[in-house]
């Protein structure tokens, strides 16, 4: 693994030292509001007594993506954190301004996840990005960034990662989602900035903006625990069902609305589709004209719009394309297991201290 020989020496964040064996919650100053009230980024650090990797976990880079906040809360309260080797640095709310306003963006309408690595004297977004990179990311060896679908869009639990990197591919496989999307690094993203520092980073996508989704949350918690076990930051599970090999997707397509109108969707998230299969019908409010939306190829729906109103050209369905029919069957089976999540994952209460 990258930076494998990291020890558990004291970690300093925001001028505060967290020694081996210590747990500390702290706040990094961001800016002042109009009212002169300070805005601060919350950070929680668990520094294990024994040497190991340093893993950062971030959530709410987009202020309306809330699943990650709950994932981090549950993760920090699992019993096994007492047996941590190495260091866990959790930032449940990166874009504090966005969360306060229930908005994806910062007050100046910038997308924080297009502003990395940032600069100390740049825009507000650039300053937040620079603070996260200098105080958190640059001191870690690995990372997991948690996201959801955008407003009115729902994503199937999935990992996005640069699968050509062996370390990243190992961790992506270990996480345990039905699909892994081989995703190129996007300019200005946290994942790209971390990669430039040699820090393998996964992006976990699941659920919808401004909503908690219990299945997505539980898959996220378990996935992070799986990654931490792979990094030997946690002891192996006593009773393991094993992590099934995910299907790696190397191409996907957004199906867009050919016209504007009222949408009636005929397909569910996670459902397998065939070429030219009908996905939705778009009509005018009176039903006098109807247009069919069909799949461009064989695959599975990994993202979809939940809003029954659409303008021409808007994205309706995200279709992951398969090379083999066996891949489609494998993902369909994994999605079926997600639908009976209580049998797939151990009861969460058994993990909470």
N, C-alpha and C positions, 0 to 999 in steps of 0.2 A: 504494500500500500504506500501511497505518497507520504513523504515526511514521516516514515515509520518510527524513527527513533526519538520522537517527542517525549520528554519526561513530564512529570507532574509538578514541576517547579511553579512558584507563585505566578499567577496571571494578574496583570494590571490593566484595568479598564476604567476609563474616566478618572485616572489618578488614584483609584482604590485598588489595593492589593488583595487578591483572594489566594490564600496559601493552600497547599495540599491538605485535603481533608476538610476544607471549609465550603460552606454554601452561602451565597450572598445574593440578595436582590438590590439592584441599584438603578439609578436613572441618569441617562446621558442628556444634558441640556441641548435642546434643538434651537429654540428661538423664543421670542416674546410675542404674545397676542397684542391686539390693539389696547387691551385693558391693562397691559403690563404684567399679565399673568404668564408665568413660564410654561413652555411646552417641553416635555421630556420624553425620551424614548426608554421604555422599561426593558431591563435586561436581568435575566436570572442565570447565575453561574453555579454549577456544581463541580468543584474541583476534587477529583478523587485522590485518595491517599497514594495510590499506586500509579506508576508511569503508564501512559497510553496515548491514544490519539486525542486530538481536540476537535470536536464536532460542533459546528454552529447550525442552529435551526432558526429560520426566519419565517414570519407570517405577516400577512396584511401589508405587503409592499403596495398592493392596491387596497385602498381603504375600505372597499365594500366587500372584500373577500375574507369572510369571517371564520370558515371552518378551521383554519390553521390556529386561530387563537384558542379554540377549545381543544384541538389536538395537543398543543403544547401544555395547556393546563393539566390535562390528564396524564401526559407523559411525565411531567415533573412530580406528579403525585403517585407514581408507581413505586411499589415497595423495593423493586430491584435497583432503583437509583442509589440506594445505600451501598450497593456493591459495585459501584461504578469504578472502572479503571480509566484513567485519563480525565478529560474535562468536557463537560457539556455546557455550551453557551446558548441560551434560548432567548430569542427576541420575539415575543408574541405579537407586538404591534410596532412595525417599522414606520409606516406612514400614519403617524398619530393624527395629523391634520385631516387626512382622508377618512379615518375612522370616526373622528368627531363629527364630520359632515356627512357620513355615510356615502362617501363618494370615492370612486376609483382614483381620482386625481388629487394632486396638491392644489392649494388655493389658486395658483397661477395656471391651472389646467395642464400642467406638465405630468407626464407619465413617469413616475419614479423609476420604473424598470426599463427605461430607455435613457437614463442619465448617469449610469455607472461608467467609470469609477468615481466620477464626480470631482469637484474642486472646492477647496476651502472658501474661496471668495466668489463662487459662481452664483447661479440662481438658487432659490430655496431647495429645489430638487437636487441640484448638484451638491449642495452643502450637506443634505441628509445622506446622500449616497457616499460622500467622502467620509462622513462620520462613521457610518456603518463599516466601510471598508477599512479605515485606519484603526478603529477601536476593536472591532470584532473579527471580521473576515480574515484580515492579514495575520492574525494570531492563531488561526485554526489550520487543521490539516485536511478536513473534509466538510462538506456542507449539504444541507437539505433545505430547499426553498419551497414553501407551501402556497399553492394558489387554488382558485376555483374558476369556474366559467365566468364570463362577464354577466352583466345584468340581463336577466331573462334568458340566460343560456345555461344549460346543465351539461356537465362533463362526466363521463364514466371515469371511475378511478383509474388513473394511468400515470406512469412515470415518463417524463421526457428527459432524454439524456443523450450525450454524445457517445454512442455505442462503439465507436472506433477506438476509444480509449479503454484499455483492458481493465483498469481499476474502476472506472466509472461503470463499465458494463457489468462487472462483478456485483457492485452495490445495487445497480438497477435491477438485476435479476433477483437479488436477495430480498428486495423490498416486498415483492409478492403481489403486484397488481396483475390483472388479467392480460394487459397489453403494456408494452414499452414502446414508445414512439421515438425512433431514432431522429433526434431533433438537432439541427445545426445551431450553433451558438448565435444568438441574435445580438446585433450591435447595441451597445448601451445597457445590456441586461446584467443583472447581478451574476448570473451563471457565467457569462463571458468574462467579466472582470475577475471572478474567482479563478477561472481556468487560466487566465494570463498570469496568475500568481502560482500556478501549479497545484491548485486546490480542486480535486474532483467534486462536483456538485450535482445533485439530483434536483429535478423540479417535479413535485407531486401535484398533479391537477385532479380535482374532483369536486363535484357538486356545483352549486349556483351561488352567485353573489347575493349578499344580504340574507343568507339562509344557513341554518345548521342542518346538516344531513347526517343522521346517525351512522348509516352504513359507511359513508365516506370518512367520517371521523374515526371510526373504529379501525377501518383498513389503514388509515394514516398512522394511528398509534402503533398498531401491530407492525406495520411496515418499517417504521423508524426503529422499533425494538429489534427487528430482524437485521437491519443494517448495523446497529450497534453491536449485535452479537457477531456479525461477520467481521467487524473491525476489532473484535475481542475486547470491546469496552464493557461488555456484560457477559456473565457466564452463560453457557448454552442452556436452552430451555430443558426442564426436566422431562416434560412430555411434549414431544414435537410431532406434529402431523406432517412436517416437511413442507418446504416451499416449492410449489409447482413451477416448472420452467415457464416463464411468460413467453408469449409470442412477440417477437420484435417486428414492429411495423416500420418499413422504410419508405412508404409513400402514403399519403392521405389526400383527400379531396373535400373541399367545401362545396356543397350543393347550394346554389343560390336561387332566389325567387325569380322566375322569368317575367312575372308581372307583379304589381302590387294588388293587395286585396285581403280577404279574410281566409285564414289558413285552417284547414282541418287535417291534423296529422294522423297518419295510419300506422306509424311504426314507433316502437319504444326504444329508449336508450339501451344500448347493449345488444340489440337484436341483429341477427345476421340478415343480410340482404343480398339479392341477386341482381345481375345486370338488367336494367330497365324495369325493375320492380317499382311499383307505385309507393311513394313515400308520403305524399301529401296531396291535397287538392286545394287550389286557391280559387276563390270565387268572389264576385261582387256581393254587396250586402243583400241583394235580392235573389241571388242564385241563378241569375239569367245566363251568366257565362261562367264556365269552369275550366281551369287549366290544371293538368296533372303534372306533378313533380316526380321524376323517376331517378333511380340510382344510376350513376355512370358506370358502375361495375360491381363485382362481387366484393363484399367486405362486411364490416360491422359498424354500427352507429356508435361513435365514441363521443359525440357532442351533438346537441340539438337545441333549437330555439324553443322556448316555452310560451312565447307571446303569440296569440292568434291573429295579430295584425302584422302585415309585412309590406315593405316598400320594394319596388323592383330592384333587384341586385343584392338584397340583403341575404346574409348567410342563414340557411335553415338547418342543414345537417352536415356534420363532419363525419365522413366515411373513411375508415381505415381500410386500405386495400391489401388483399392477401395474394400471395403467390401460389399457395396450395389450399385445396379444400380442407385438408386436415388441420391447417392453422385456424380456419374458421370454426371448425368443430371444437377445437381445443379452447378457443376463447369463449364460445357459447357455453361450454361446460363450466368454465371459470366464472362467467357472469351468473350462471344459475346458482353457483355456490354463494355468490354475494347476496343473492336474494334470500338465502337462508343463513344470514350472517351469524346468527347465534350458534349454529352448528359449525361454522367455519372458524370462528375465533373463540378463544377462551372468554368466559364472562369477564367484563371489564372490572366489575367490583372485586374480583379476586386479585386484580393487579393493584388496586388503589389501597394505599395504606390508611 
